[in-house]
Each structure stands twice: as C-alpha cells, then as structure tokens.
Amino acid sequence: MADPFLQHLTEANRIFADQIKTADQKAAYVFTFLLAMLVWSSETRRAFDWANLAQASPLRFAIGAALSASIVTALVSAVLVVAPRSRPGRSLFFWGAWPAAGERLVAARAAEDEAFLFDEYLENTRTLAAICRSKYRTVTVALRALLCTVIAYAALLAIPG
C-alpha cells in the first residue's frame, strides 16, 4: 500500500472504529454505575417513590425529582449509545453490503480500477465518522446526566429529612 492517502484513510478507519468502541464502553460504565446505585441505594430508590416525595419538603422534592430525571436521562442515553446504528452502506466494510460488495471488488480487480479501494475506504470513513458523531453526542448527554445524578444524590444525603 504505497499510496499515502489510502494509508491515511485506513488509519482513520481504525481510529474511528476504536472511538466507537470507546463510546460504547463509556456508556456501559454509566449504565453499570447507575444500575448499582439503583440496587444498593435506598435513597435513590426513594427518589422514584412519588408518594414519598409528595410528603417531603419542597427542597427534597425538587432534588429527588432532579435525581430521578437525571437517572432516567442517563440510562436512556447510555442505552441509545450502544443501540445499533442503521447506516446502511455500499462499502466493502459493511457486512450488509455483501455479497454485492464482493462482486464489485472482483469487477474492480478485473478492470484494474486503482481508485476502487480508495473510494471504498473513503465511503467507510464517512460512515464511521457519522456513527462516532452520533455516539459521542449521546454519550455526552449520558455523562452529564450522570454528573447531575451524583450532585443530586449528594445533595439529598446532605439535606436532613
């Protein structure tokens, strides 16, 4: 592979694929942390008990509602990060494009089409970049909601009541 542009695209493909895995891992950490909080923290579970919150002081009610809203937001966002992305493509690197993609590869080889691989890597890089943008937008929401969860939880623990 002597073409430096093709080498650059293959490296971009690898990096973007790694970034997709990283976003999925971050979402899994958020999900796991929140699940543990829900299982082991009675204070967190009480935030979802609207009858309990209705009897609480206005401050505890507001913080409890913020805690439950941030937990739900973080959990939904974390799930959406790892949810399958529907980005059908024609690229050789998309499993759904096969066997037609394989036939295009054979035809390009027979025609000695030197631009074929570059075009395929370029298309796949665009697809991976779009998936990365989408995942990182959603994982950012999950992480910010997790931060709000931790702050609300600490505030609930600090307020008598």
BELPE-V816759 format. One record per pair of residues at least 12 apart in sequence whose ideal C-beta (glycine too) atoms are under 6 Angstrom apart, sorted by sequence separation. I is the first residue (numbers start at 1). J is the second residue. D is the distance in Angstrom with one decimal. If there is no record, write none. Layout:
i: (I:I)
j: (J:J)
d: (D:D)
This chain:
i: (92:47:47:48:47:92:91:93:91:91:34:89:34:87:34:30:85:31:30:27:27:81:27:81:23:24:80:81:77:77:78:77:74:74:73:74:70:74:70:71:70:70:67:66:67:63:63:63:60:60:13:20:6:9:13:16:20:23:27:30:12:16:19:23:26:43:27:9:16:23:30)
j: (105:64:67:68:68:120:120:124:123:124:71:127:74:127:75:74:131:78:78:78:81:135:82:138:81:82:138:139:138:141:142:142:142:145:145:146:145:149:148:149:149:152:152:152:153:152:155:156:159:161:124:131:118:121:125:128:132:135:139:142:125:129:132:136:139:156:142:125:132:139:146)
d: (6.0:4.2:4.3:5.2:4.5:4.7:5.4:4.3:4.5:4.2:5.8:5.0:5.7:5.3:5.6:5.7:5.1:4.2:4.5:4.2:3.6:5.4:5.3:4.7:5.8:5.0:5.0:4.9:5.3:4.4:4.6:3.6:5.1:3.6:4.1:4.8:4.8:5.9:3.9:5.4:4.4:6.0:3.8:4.7:5.9:5.4:5.0:5.3:5.8:5.4:5.8:5.8:5.2:4.0:5.6:3.7:5.9:3.9:5.5:4.7:5.0:5.9:5.0:5.6:5.1:5.6:5.9:5.6:5.4:4.8:5.2)
